[in-house]
Amino acid sequence: MEKVTLLAADGVPLAARIYEAQAPLHGNVVIGGAMGVRQDYYARFAQWLARQGWRVLTFDYRGSGDSAPPSLRGYQADLFDWTRDYEAAIDDAHAAHPDLPLYLLGHSLGAQLPGLLANQGKVDGLLSIAAGSGYWRENAPQLKRVVPWFWFVLVPLATRLFGYFPGRMLRKVGDLPTGVVLQWRRWCLDPQYSVGAEGELARLAYARARFPVFALSIDDDELMTLRGTHSLLALYENAPRQVQRIAPADLAVRRIGHFGPFRSEHETRLWPRMAGWLQDLGAPATA
């Protein structure tokens, strides 16, 4: 593993890591992380994937993880900036092996942002893991009961008081720049999620995506629902897309959950399936 610094289009430095393939090279994988999740979380999976023949790049969005400044108070960043960060990771991976396929492995938010990418032409497919539209009425039941309080009370008050969202202290999501969490709030309160909140330009951006999308929906996901996954994929209206539903019993385990797919306990049963789905992205698909 090599730690590197990428530069976003506006010159913002981004902490990234490259895991070189330890077998005959299949192609590139860029892992787009979930909201509030550091790239460290995907390290063991990235190492394993590299052993299977994939060059893997992980990164931290600006204002998070190793790309965060000493203080987030007043730090300027929103989800469009995070999309530009994603683009920088894709550009770097593509430049390393422009002749090989480049796939995105998006966890939650990491499968939502690719519809807004300006460099979609460099992407050959998206493997979506535990991702949905985020619209609050399509959240899992246990989350839907508490999320109005989160969006209408906790987020507005905490960001106004601290100058950022102090998620680590509150044990909610993680520390987030004000612009990120308030824009995410607008998305989650809109039935059409990002497209509804941002309007026609966002809809057209998602509509331009032509890369195949394979989405894994997890039966015991405590945040996302199957309905939400279908709503997200509907935004990629012109892309070939497919949904796979999986339950813990399918893997002979007690739990998977929203964050579980990248835990090493699933190395023998789930990770090979995920690697196989990456390979399948290169096969012909129908919408």
C-alpha positions in Angstrom: 0.0 0.0 0.0 1.3 3.5 -0.9 0.0 6.7 0.5 -0.3 9.4 -2.0 -1.7 12.9 -2.3 -4.1 13.8 -5.1 -5.1 17.3 -6.2 -8.7 18.1 -6.9 -9.5 20.4 -9.9 -9.5 23.4 -7.5 -6.1 22.5 -6.0 -7.4 21.0 -2.8 -5.1 18.1 -1.6 -6.7 14.8 -1.0 -5.3 11.9 1.0 -5.4 8.6 -1.0 -3.9 5.1 -0.9 -3.0 2.8 -3.8 -3.0 -0.9 -3.4 -1.2 -2.4 -6.4 -2.4 -5.7 -7.8 -0.5 -8.8 -6.5 -1.7 -11.0 -9.4 -2.3 -10.6 -13.1 -4.0 -7.2 -13.4 -7.8 -7.2 -14.1 -8.2 -3.5 -13.9 -8.7 -0.5 -11.7 -11.1 -0.1 -8.8 -11.8 3.2 -7.1 -13.6 2.8 -3.7 -16.0 5.7 -3.0 -16.7 5.7 0.7 -19.9 6.2 2.7 -20.8 9.5 4.5 -18.6 10.0 7.5 -16.5 6.8 6.8 -12.7 7.1 6.6 -10.8 5.3 3.9 -9.1 3.2 6.6 -12.4 1.3 6.9 -11.9 -0.2 3.5 -8.2 -1.1 3.9 -8.5 -4.8 4.5 -11.0 -5.3 1.7 -8.8 -3.2 -0.6 -5.7 -5.3 0.3 -7.7 -8.5 -0.4 -9.0 -7.2 -3.7 -5.5 -6.3 -4.7 -4.5 -9.9 -4.1 -7.2 -10.9 -6.5 -5.6 -8.8 -9.3 -7.2 -5.4 -9.0 -5.4 -2.1 -8.6 -7.4 -0.3 -5.9 -7.5 3.4 -5.0 -9.2 4.7 -1.8 -9.4 8.3 -0.8 -10.9 10.7 1.8 -13.2 13.4 0.7 -12.0 16.9 1.6 -12.8 17.8 5.2 -12.9 14.1 6.3 -10.4 11.5 7.4 -6.8 12.3 6.4 -8.1 15.0 4.1 -9.5 17.0 7.0 -7.9 20.3 8.3 -7.1 20.7 12.0 -10.5 22.2 12.6 -13.7 22.0 10.5 -15.2 25.1 12.0 -16.1 27.3 9.1 -14.5 24.9 6.6 -16.1 25.3 3.1 -17.1 22.2 1.3 -20.3 20.6 -0.1 -21.3 17.5 -1.9 -20.4 19.0 -5.3 -16.9 19.4 -4.0 -16.9 15.8 -2.8 -17.9 14.8 -6.4 -14.9 16.8 -7.7 -12.8 14.8 -5.2 -14.2 11.6 -6.6 -13.3 12.8 -10.1 -9.7 13.4 -9.0 -9.5 9.8 -7.8 -10.9 8.5 -11.1 -8.5 10.6 -13.1 -5.5 9.3 -11.2 -6.6 5.7 -11.5 -7.4 6.0 -15.2 -4.0 7.7 -15.9 -2.2 4.7 -14.3 -3.8 2.2 -16.7 -5.9 3.9 -19.4 -6.1 0.7 -21.4 -7.8 -1.3 -18.6 -11.3 -1.1 -17.3 -12.0 1.2 -14.4 -14.8 0.3 -12.0 -16.2 2.2 -9.0 -17.1 0.4 -5.9 -19.5 2.8 -4.1 -20.5 2.3 -0.5 -23.8 4.2 0.2 -22.9 7.8 -0.7 -20.1 6.4 -2.8 -22.8 5.0 -5.2 -24.9 8.2 -5.1 -22.3 10.7 -6.3 -21.2 9.0 -9.5 -24.4 10.3 -11.3 -23.0 13.8 -10.9 -19.5 13.1 -12.2 -18.1 15.1 -15.1 -15.7 12.3 -16.1 -18.3 9.5 -16.4 -16.7 8.5 -19.7 -13.7 7.1 -17.8 -15.9 4.8 -15.7 -16.7 1.3 -17.0 -19.1 0.3 -14.3 -20.4 0.9 -10.7 -20.8 -1.8 -8.0 -23.2 -0.2 -5.5 -23.0 -1.6 -2.0 -25.7 -0.8 0.6 -26.8 2.3 -1.3 -30.3 3.9 -1.6 -31.7 7.2 -2.5 -31.4 8.5 1.1 -35.0 10.0 1.0 -36.0 9.8 4.6 -39.4 8.1 4.0 -37.6 5.3 2.3 -35.1 4.7 5.2 -35.2 1.5 7.1 -38.0 1.5 9.8 -35.7 1.9 12.8 -34.0 4.9 11.2 -37.2 6.5 9.9 -38.5 6.8 13.5 -35.7 9.0 14.6 -34.5 10.8 11.4 -37.0 13.7 11.6 -35.4 14.7 14.9 -32.0 14.4 13.3 -32.8 16.6 10.3 -35.1 19.2 11.9 -33.5 19.6 15.3 -30.0 18.1 15.8 -28.4 19.0 12.5 -29.5 22.7 12.3 -28.7 23.4 16.0 -25.4 21.6 16.1 -24.0 23.1 12.9 -25.1 26.6 14.0 -23.5 26.1 17.4 -20.2 24.5 16.3 -19.7 25.8 12.7 -19.7 22.2 11.4 -21.5 19.0 12.3 -19.8 17.4 15.3 -20.9 13.9 14.5 -18.1 12.1 16.4 -19.0 13.8 19.6 -22.7 13.1 19.0 -22.0 9.6 17.8 -23.9 10.3 14.7 -22.4 9.8 11.2 -19.1 11.6 11.9 -17.7 15.1 11.7 -18.9 16.8 8.6 -18.4 20.3 7.0 -21.5 22.5 7.3 -22.0 22.7 3.6 -21.9 18.9 3.2 -24.4 18.1 6.0 -26.9 20.9 5.0 -26.8 19.9 1.4 -27.2 16.2 2.3 -30.2 17.3 4.5 -31.9 18.9 1.5 -31.3 15.7 -0.5 -32.7 13.5 2.2 -35.8 15.6 2.6 -36.7 15.5 -1.1 -38.6 12.5 -2.6 -36.3 12.6 -5.7 -33.2 12.9 -3.5 -30.3 14.7 -5.2 -32.1 15.1 -8.5 -35.2 16.7 -6.8 -33.1 18.9 -4.6 -30.7 20.1 -7.3 -33.0 20.3 -10.3 -32.7 19.7 -14.0 -28.9 19.9 -14.3 -28.6 17.0 -11.8 -31.2 15.0 -13.6 -29.4 15.4 -16.8 -26.1 14.4 -15.2 -27.5 11.1 -14.0 -29.2 10.6 -17.3 -25.8 10.8 -19.1 -24.4 7.8 -17.2 -24.2 4.8 -19.5 -21.9 2.6 -17.4 -23.6 -0.6 -16.0 -24.7 -0.4 -12.3 -24.9 -3.5 -10.2 -26.5 -2.8 -6.8 -26.2 -5.0 -3.7 -29.2 -4.6 -1.3 -28.8 -6.1 2.1 -31.8 -7.6 3.9 -30.7 -6.6 7.4 -29.4 -3.1 6.4 -30.4 -0.8 9.3 -30.3 2.3 7.1 -31.2 1.5 3.5 -34.2 -0.4 2.1 -34.8 -2.3 -1.1 -37.2 0.4 -2.2 -34.6 3.1 -1.6 -32.1 1.1 -3.7 -34.5 0.9 -6.6 -35.2 4.7 -6.3 -31.5 5.4 -6.5 -31.0 3.2 -9.5 -34.0 4.9 -11.2 -31.9 8.1 -11.3 -29.4 6.3 -13.5 -32.2 6.1 -16.1 -30.2 5.3 -19.1 -27.7 3.0 -17.5 -28.0 -0.8 -17.6 -28.8 -1.7 -14.0 -29.4 -4.7 -11.8 -30.2 -5.3 -8.1 -29.1 -8.3 -6.1 -30.8 -8.8 -2.7 -28.8 -10.8 -0.1 -29.6 -11.9 3.5 -27.4 -13.1 6.3 -28.7 -16.6 5.9 -27.4 -16.7 2.3 -23.9 -16.4 3.7 -24.6 -18.6 6.8 -23.8 -15.6 9.1 -25.9 -13.9 11.8 -25.5 -10.3 10.5 -24.3 -8.2 7.6 -25.9 -4.8 8.0 -25.1 -1.5 6.3 -21.4 -1.4 7.2 -20.7 -5.2 7.4 -19.8 -6.0 3.8 -16.2 -4.6 4.3 -15.5 -6.4 7.6 -12.9 -9.2 7.4 -15.4 -11.7 8.8 -17.0 -11.8 5.3 -13.7 -12.5 3.5 -14.5 -16.1 2.6 -18.2 -15.8 1.7 -19.1 -12.3 0.6 -15.9 -10.8 -0.7 -15.5 -13.4 -3.5 -19.0 -12.6 -4.6 -18.2 -8.9 -4.7 -15.1 -9.5 -6.8 -17.2 -11.6 -9.1 -19.7 -8.8 -9.5 -16.9 -6.5 -10.4 -15.8 -9.0 -13.1 -19.5 -9.2 -14.3 -19.6 -5.4 -14.9 -17.5 -6.0 -18.0 -20.0 -8.4 -19.4 -22.8 -7.3 -21.7 -25.9 -6.2 -19.7 -29.4 -5.0 -20.4 -31.3 -2.3 -18.6 
